[in-house]
Every structure is written in structure tokens, then in C-alpha cells.
Amino acid sequence: MRRTRLAVLALAGLGLAGSSALAGPPVPPTPANETAVASERFAATWKTYDNTGRRTGTASWHWTPTGGNCCEVYVASTAQGHLLEYGGSYPYVSRDKGKSWKQVAFTTPLYNGEGAIVAGPNGDLFGVGWDVYTGDHLQGVRYTASTKTWEVAEAPLKTPVFDREWITYAKGPFLDELGNKVPFITLVRGGTATKAVELIATDGLSYTTPTVPGLDVQQGPEPRFFDIKVVKEPAADFWQPNPDTFTIPLNSGGVLLRDNSGDDLGSDAAWLNPTTLTWEAVRLAFRPTGTVRQDSRGWLTMVTQKGNELSLGLSRDGGRTWKRTELVLPAHVSRIADSADFYDVKVNGRLGQAVVATRATDRQNRGQDVVWRVDIRSAQPRVTKVYGVGLGNAPTAVGLVAGLAADRFDFPSVALLPDGRIAVSFQDATTPRNVLIPGVPTTGQVLNPDGGHNPALAILD
């Protein structure tokens, strides 16, 4: 296995000799507080389809611009039925299905940040936020349900420009840097020039342990077979991360990282050794080719994108055998907006449902957000309904190049609530425009003086 040059350069730039090393004592956390915010809420009725692309009817939604930034909406849900949103500088929480919202306000003043958030067991929440314009802050965020408190801590070590900072919760036990047993870790991935360096927090808040999976694997033992155990874990329906983490949190404890071009693992996956916090190459009963989720039953769901086609596979035996179904786009759109894993998927084993969201475009390059609801109660997955979300009348593009010709929509995000409701990011010509402040830099629509249409969050009624 060859050493990833960027990983070595990144470690050298951080002054570290090895992949996993304690960077220093944790930064003392500061408290954060929930503050009620005024929230606009709009009713909408949008089209539905079957899995042949044929229109079948309509569905009622409500939507809100609360919480996102110019280009991003990151949504998650909890076992208690709460909605979490972390598209902009601060997290937002709704405990009434998106009717009202509270902002989690930090003591650090931020402008035009972005973040990600995930639910852990027992009502605990874990997030990470990055804001380049107020000092390139990377901050860990934790909500402890037993005390109803939010805390924020600066990350003392990171690569510069840590955008797309995705977060993974992994059940333990693990050993921390001092050899103490901890019940979980959180793992953060981010960066523009390289995402080779990932950061670990053994308390869900202080990211003091760097790790480079590709370098660990290159220096570690030869790949061995790893058996994904079919174990029940209720919290697994809600700790599922963004697809671009490439991680598979395991119900039995631990976490896998599937092979991807950024990490160059040279094997099916890598397993994070819980005693050393280093990655070891492993072989699985299958080759992960997309996003893999393990639900509360211990079943695996894998969604794969090949060009403009999406497929969903289901395995009840740790990946040894699979049943699949294709996810067909509505007839009026012809291609997925981006060719590189441009979708999100959430799975709920208790409901026996999966939802998959993407953004597709028609021949005029107008974007239509799409959600498939898939029945996974039995071995053979089956699409039950396809939702068109939004009016499908606004062109978008990914990243800063969007300012040249279209509004920005950087990634899709979807959540599946315990009652079966869906919350999903979308964008059309009715969503509010990004208001720019003269003389203040922004990550969105730098070439459009009026600002571009923001993504918003839609919740199925």
C-alpha cells in the first residue's frame, strides 16, 4: 500500500510524527444557550411519483429558511422526534416538527459559518462547526440531555480551511490517550486541500487526537477479514452521518471507514482499533461502493450512485447477501446534479423504512429535489413513493463556481423522523435570497450582487 503524500505533508505541517498523537490538553469548554428565534413557515403542495417516473398525486409540506446559510442545510433527527439543523454558523433545534426553532448561541461571535450535527444515544447531541471569516474557527459542540446543557470547545489542531466538516458518532468502548475507557468517540473529517487528517474527540467535544487513515493502514498489518455482526441497537437509527464521512458506525461497537480516493486505503475498508485509535485495513464480506448504514435491527443498507443512476441494496447477514432495487428519477428530470455521491440516505429499522434524497436537473438545468421512500421491512427493498420537493424551477451548482451561472446548492441532506415524516433540504425560485453585506466576505454568490437563492428545509406534513 502506498503512502498518501498529502497525508504526510499534512502531518508535517501540524508538527506530528505519527498518525495518532495527543495534540495537547483540551481547551476548556464554554457554555452555549438555546434562544427562541423568529421563524418563517410556509405551506406547500408538491408532486409525487411512482418508481417508474410517472406522476401519482401530491403531498403536503411546510418549509422554513431558518438555520441554513447561502448554500447548505444539514438536517438530522432524534429518537425523541426532534429536528436538528446546522447549515450556518450555529445549530438550531425544533421540538415540534419544525413549527418553531431555537438557536444554540455561542459566546464566540461568528459570521457565515457551516456545521454538521448528529444524534447520539439517550438524547445527547454532537456537532462541529467551522467559520473561516472570524479566525478560521473549528469548534466541537455537545448537548448533554441529562443536564440539558450545551457546551462548545475550540479545536486546538486542524488543517487550514476545514470546510465540509462532517461528524461521526461511534459507540465504544474505546481507550483514550491516557488509557482510560470511554463509552464512545466522535470523529470529524474536513478540509479543502486535503481531508487526509481526521480528528477524534473521546468526549464528543475536544478534538485533540489527529489520525490519518491512509498512513495508518500503510504502516499497519496486512488486511484481515472483519465480520459485521448483526446486533440490535436502537440508537443506530439516528446516529447516521453524512455520506462523505465514508464511515460505517457499528451496532456492536466501533467504526469502519470504507475505501475512497481521499484516504487511499487499498482494501475494502479500515477499522479503527479501539485500544490504539489507529486504523487497520480489513476485508469485508462485500465491497462497499457507496453509503452504508446499519439500522437498529443490525441490517445493512447500501446506496450507490453510478452516473445518473441510484440503487439501494439491503442485507440481513452482515453483507454476505444482498437484495436490490433501482431508484428511478421522475420523468421530467434527466440527470443527478453532481456525479460524485450527490445524495443522502437515512434508515430506520424500527419503521422498516429508508429515505434517499438527491437533486436532479432537467434539460434546462433547473434543479428538482427528489426523495424516495423505500420499504425495507423484508429482504427485498421496495420503493413506495417518490416525492418531488420544491417547484423544480431554479438552476443550481455546487461550490463557488455556482456564482458564475446559478445559485449554490452544495449537498442534499435528509432526515427520517420516528413517526415516518421526512425533513429534507431543497431549493427553488421561492426560497429567500442570500442578502450580502457590502464589504464583508461571503462563501455564497460572490459574483451576484443581489445574493443567490438559499437552500431551505422542507418537512412533510
Secondary structure by P-SEA (a helix, b strand, c coil): ccccaaaaaaaaaacccccccccccccbbbbbbbbbcbbbbbbbbbbbbccccccccccccccccccccccbbbbbbcccbbbbbccccbbbbbccccccccccccccccccccccccccccbbbbbbbbbccccbbbbbbbbbccccbbbbbcccccccccccbbbbbbbccccccccccccbbbbbbcccccccbbbbbcccccccbbbbaaaaaaacccccccccccccccccccccccccccbbbbcccbbbbccccccccccccccccccccbbbbbccccccccbbbbccccbbbbbbbcccbbbbbbbccccccbbbbbbcccccccccccccccbbbbbbccccbbbbbbbbbccccbbbbbbbbbbccccbbbbccccccccccccccccccccccbbbbcbbbbbbcccbbbbbbbccccccccccccccccccccccccccbbbbbbbcc
